[in-house]
Amino acid sequence: MVEAGLFQKWWVPKSCGVSLISFEADIVTGGAYRLLMGHPSAERPMAFFGRYIEVAPHTRLVWTNDEGGEDGPITTVAFEDTDGATRIVVHELYPSKEALDDAVASGSTSGWSEQFEQLDELIISLDAKV
């Protein structure tokens, strides 16, 4: 089960000025997710949604990014145990070079580093409470 409050603390890169308004997910193969995000300059919230193609707990997640229509990528996240630490490997497969080029130009592919830094900070803060 995903705790939405914890997810909200690390998923959205703080530098982009976007806030996560809501998060709903049924994280099982065939399940769906929906995130609603807001930005001060946007008139309406932005929705990000898709479905889970594969869910292998503690090992692998694969999901669609359907808000992009046919140009939305498929995201694969693998979790690997490496000497007592977890290595996370992310791949995004775009349906065409043009779709990838558009995503890079928009900046939508640049948040992963900051997201993982925020996740590290969250884990450290949670460990300190134990």
C-alpha positions as CSV (number, residue, x, y, z in Angstrom):
1,M,0.0,0.0,0.0
2,V,1.3,3.5,-0.9
3,E,1.0,6.2,1.8
4,A,0.0,9.3,-0.2
5,G,1.5,11.6,2.3
6,L,4.9,10.0,2.0
7,F,4.6,9.9,-1.8
8,Q,3.8,13.7,-1.9
9,K,7.0,14.5,0.0
10,W,9.4,13.2,-2.6
11,W,7.6,12.7,-6.0
12,V,7.4,16.3,-7.3
13,P,10.7,18.1,-7.7
14,K,10.5,21.1,-5.4
15,S,12.4,23.3,-7.9
16,C,9.5,23.2,-10.5
17,G,7.0,25.0,-8.2
18,V,4.3,22.3,-8.7
19,S,2.3,20.9,-5.9
20,L,0.8,17.5,-5.8
21,I,-2.9,18.0,-5.0
22,S,-4.0,14.4,-5.0
23,F,-2.7,10.9,-5.7
24,E,-4.8,7.8,-6.3
25,A,-3.3,4.5,-7.2
26,D,-4.2,0.8,-7.4
27,I,-0.7,-0.5,-7.6
28,V,-1.4,-4.0,-9.1
29,T,-0.9,-5.3,-12.6
30,G,-3.8,-3.8,-14.6
31,G,-4.5,-1.2,-11.9
32,A,-4.6,2.6,-12.6
33,Y,-3.1,5.7,-11.1
34,R,-4.0,9.4,-11.3
35,L,-2.1,12.4,-10.0
36,L,-3.4,15.9,-9.9
37,M,-0.9,18.7,-9.8
38,G,-1.1,22.4,-9.5
39,H,1.1,25.3,-10.4
40,P,0.5,29.0,-9.5
41,S,0.6,30.0,-13.1
42,A,-1.9,27.4,-14.3
43,E,-5.6,28.2,-14.4
44,R,-6.5,24.5,-13.8
45,P,-4.7,21.5,-12.2
46,M,-2.8,19.2,-14.5
47,A,-3.7,15.5,-14.5
48,F,-1.2,12.7,-15.0
49,F,-2.6,9.2,-15.3
50,G,-2.1,5.7,-16.7
51,R,-2.1,2.1,-15.8
52,Y,0.3,-0.4,-14.3
53,I,1.5,-3.0,-16.9
54,E,3.6,-4.9,-14.4
55,V,3.9,-4.9,-10.7
56,A,6.4,-7.2,-9.1
57,P,6.8,-6.0,-5.4
58,H,10.3,-5.0,-4.4
59,T,11.6,-5.8,-7.9
60,R,9.9,-3.9,-10.8
61,L,7.1,-1.5,-11.7
62,V,6.1,-0.7,-15.3
63,W,3.4,1.9,-16.1
64,T,2.0,3.9,-18.9
65,N,1.8,7.7,-19.1
66,D,-1.5,8.1,-20.8
67,E,-1.9,11.8,-20.4
68,G,0.6,12.1,-23.3
69,G,-1.8,10.2,-25.6
70,E,0.1,8.1,-28.2
71,D,3.3,10.1,-27.4
72,G,3.3,9.1,-23.8
73,P,6.3,6.9,-22.6
74,I,6.2,3.6,-20.8
75,T,8.2,3.9,-17.6
76,T,10.0,1.0,-16.1
77,V,11.6,1.1,-12.6
78,A,13.7,-1.7,-11.4
79,F,14.8,-2.2,-7.8
80,E,18.1,-4.0,-7.3
81,D,19.7,-5.1,-4.0
82,T,23.4,-4.0,-4.2
83,D,25.5,-4.7,-1.1
84,G,22.6,-4.0,1.3
85,A,21.5,-0.9,-0.5
86,T,18.8,-0.5,-3.1
87,R,19.8,0.6,-6.6
88,I,16.9,2.1,-8.6
89,V,17.1,2.0,-12.4
90,V,14.6,4.0,-14.4
91,H,13.9,3.6,-18.1
92,E,11.4,5.5,-20.2
93,L,10.5,4.2,-23.6
94,Y,9.0,6.8,-26.0
95,P,7.1,5.7,-29.0
96,S,9.2,7.8,-31.4
97,K,12.3,10.0,-31.5
98,E,10.1,13.0,-32.0
99,A,8.1,12.2,-28.8
100,L,11.4,11.9,-26.9
101,D,12.7,15.1,-28.4
102,D,9.5,16.9,-27.4
103,A,9.7,15.6,-23.8
104,V,13.4,16.6,-23.4
105,A,12.6,20.1,-24.9
106,S,9.7,20.6,-22.4
107,G,11.9,19.6,-19.4
108,S,9.6,16.8,-18.4
109,T,12.5,14.3,-18.4
110,S,14.8,16.3,-16.1
111,G,13.2,15.8,-12.7
112,W,14.4,12.3,-11.7
113,S,17.7,13.4,-10.1
114,E,15.9,15.8,-7.8
115,Q,13.1,13.4,-7.1
116,F,15.7,10.8,-5.9
117,E,17.5,13.4,-3.8
118,Q,14.2,14.2,-2.1
119,L,13.5,10.4,-1.6
120,D,17.0,10.1,0.0
121,E,16.2,13.0,2.4
122,L,12.8,11.4,3.3
123,I,14.3,8.0,4.0
124,I,17.1,9.6,6.2
125,S,14.5,11.6,8.1
126,L,12.3,8.5,8.6
127,D,15.3,6.4,9.8
128,A,16.2,9.2,12.3
129,K,12.7,8.8,13.8
130,V,13.2,5.0,14.4
